Amino acid sequence: MAKSFMPAIKTEEELRDLQLKGLRWTVNHVYQGSDFYRKSLDEAGVKPDDIRSLDDIKRLPFTAAKDLQEGYPFPLRAVPFKDIVRIHASSGTTGKRKVLCYTQKDIDDWGDFFARCYEMASLTKEDRVQIAVGYGVWTAGVGFQLGCERFGAMAIPAGPGNIDMQCMFLVDFQSTVLCCTASMGLLMAEEVEKRNIRDKINLKKMIFGSERSSDSMRKQIDDLLDIEHLFDIPGMTELYGPGTGLDCVHHTGIHYWADYYILEILDPDTLKPVPEGEIGEMVVTTLKKEAAPLIRYRTRDLTRLIPGQCPCGSILPRHDRLLGRSDDMIIFRAVNIYPGQIDHVLSGIEGIGSEYQIILDRKADGKDYMAVKVERDQGIDSSQDEELSKKIGEEIKKQILVSGNIEIVDYGSLPRSERKTKRVFDNRDD
Ligand code: ZN
């Protein structure tokens, strides 16, 4: 039988023991090896020996993106330079790039858990994996490749873009798996259709990284390509890179590697845990990372834990897909709302497009009001507006527990942008 990359542990109790061991090791390791963490722990009045249970994680100070920026070029470093074998950096759209150091063991661990992603997606060594993500100083291409070779499938390091070449590779090499961003996946699906090569390719699975894939996008790709599975792979440079979890073939949420890191879901305002199943910010603490460990690192990404057990029987817990950034959170009549939630509600309703706007106002009565503008879908006429807006209002009320005034507008009337479209207009002055 092929080597398995799944954790050897079998029970939740064993997982908790392993987490506590890793947490204690990490706190001790950074206290000895990192000036930054030693100072931060001293300021919080915590010594390594104070960590006696998993609950003691609450005593540890938070780490944030600004700590990485302030520590540039080698932030959070907790080992001597002689032990560092590689660095990676984020693409750095705002401010300085985030640079992270890796020891050989960090690279080996990353390779092992990325191989687990391919195993979770039910690949075999016979699979041919076309890796159409960026190669360079960032973690994407290198990570997908590392995991693929560790797993033992055939890696085709295609890199991003170059649609002609991608299509040729799909046909000539008979790639069975395509790894790319969801937008590129959609582009590829459309090209395969346009070139009429569906019956010449052997594509069975797609793995989407680095951006959120909306439900409507996935449906469109699935309709065009009719493939077995679409997977979402989460990851960030701070936490090794991509490959920190994957949904299994049941697609009930993303199993995450709780034997490599602890995931807390916290209210971004109070920094206290949200009730299980509710949306909050992902805060991660690594258990084995040597060169640049993370202690309660605030990712700013929002998701929720998925309670209960997956039909696949894995003890690895699950989180939902990423639902937005905590900086985008709106507090409306004491309810925390994330634009991703509205997105999610709208994607489940037929007859509307994917564009919307949320407008918040405070009126003379001192109360807050929310208006949601939604585009009618192409080819749908305005006679159904009333029915549509009623349906949207009901779904928002049901799923997010707030009421709003819904307005249906013409298809194409809301502004679009290539990068990040502004969707929330908060006119309330505090
Ligand atoms: Zn599962």
Residues whose N, C-alpha, C, O or C-beta is under 5 A from the ligand:
A	BS01	ZN	C248 H250 C310 C312
